[in-house]
Amino acid sequence: MDLEDIKEGAEDLLGKGKDLLAGQAGNADGAIDAVEDFLDNQTGHKFTEQIDGATDAVRQALGGQAD
């Protein structure tokens, strides 16, 4: 898994998140946190800042606030 794979995965997550969770940002936080932790662990914490940025973007796109 490289940075490009993570970026594509985050973009896919954003698209799916928008479709499935529109207006449900409060309920999505737990799922976003779980995905963030999973990706961070799978990459050996090499891309923590990028993963944090991607999940913050997902939260903002869903109408929530970034961490």
N, C-alpha and C positions, 0 to 999 in steps of 0.2 A: 504494500500500500504506500503510495507516494502522495505528495501534496496535491497533485492534479486529481487523483482519485478522491481525496478528501473534499476538494472544492466541488467536484461534480456531485458527490454525495450530499453535501450541504445544500447545493442548488436544488437537487431533487427533493430533499427534505423540505426546503422552503416552499416549493411548488405544491407538494402534497399537503403540507401544513396549512397553506392558504386555502386550499380546496376543502379540507376536512375540518378545519378548526376556526373558520371565519367567525369572529365574534366570541370565541371561546378562549381567549388568551390566558385567562386565569387558570383554566383547567389544563392548559397545555404545558405549564411550567414544569410539572413533574416529568412529563415525557421528554421535554427538551433537556432537562437536567440528566436524565438517564442516557439519552443519546450522546450528550456531551461527555459524560463519564466513560461510556463505552468507547467512543472514538479516541479519547485521550489515552485510555488503557491500551487499545489496539495499536496505537502508534508509538507506544513506549514513552509517552509524554514529550515527544519531539516537536509536536506542533500545537502545544497548548494555547499559545497566543492566537493562532489562526483559528483554532476550534472555538475558542471563546468569542472571537470576533464574528464567526459565522452564526453561532447560536444567539448572540446578541442581535444580529440582523434578523434572525427568524423571529425572535420575541418582538422586535420593533415592527416588523412587517405584519404581525398578528395583532398589533395594537397594544402590546404590553411595553414594559420598560426593560431596558438592558440591565444586566447585573452590574 
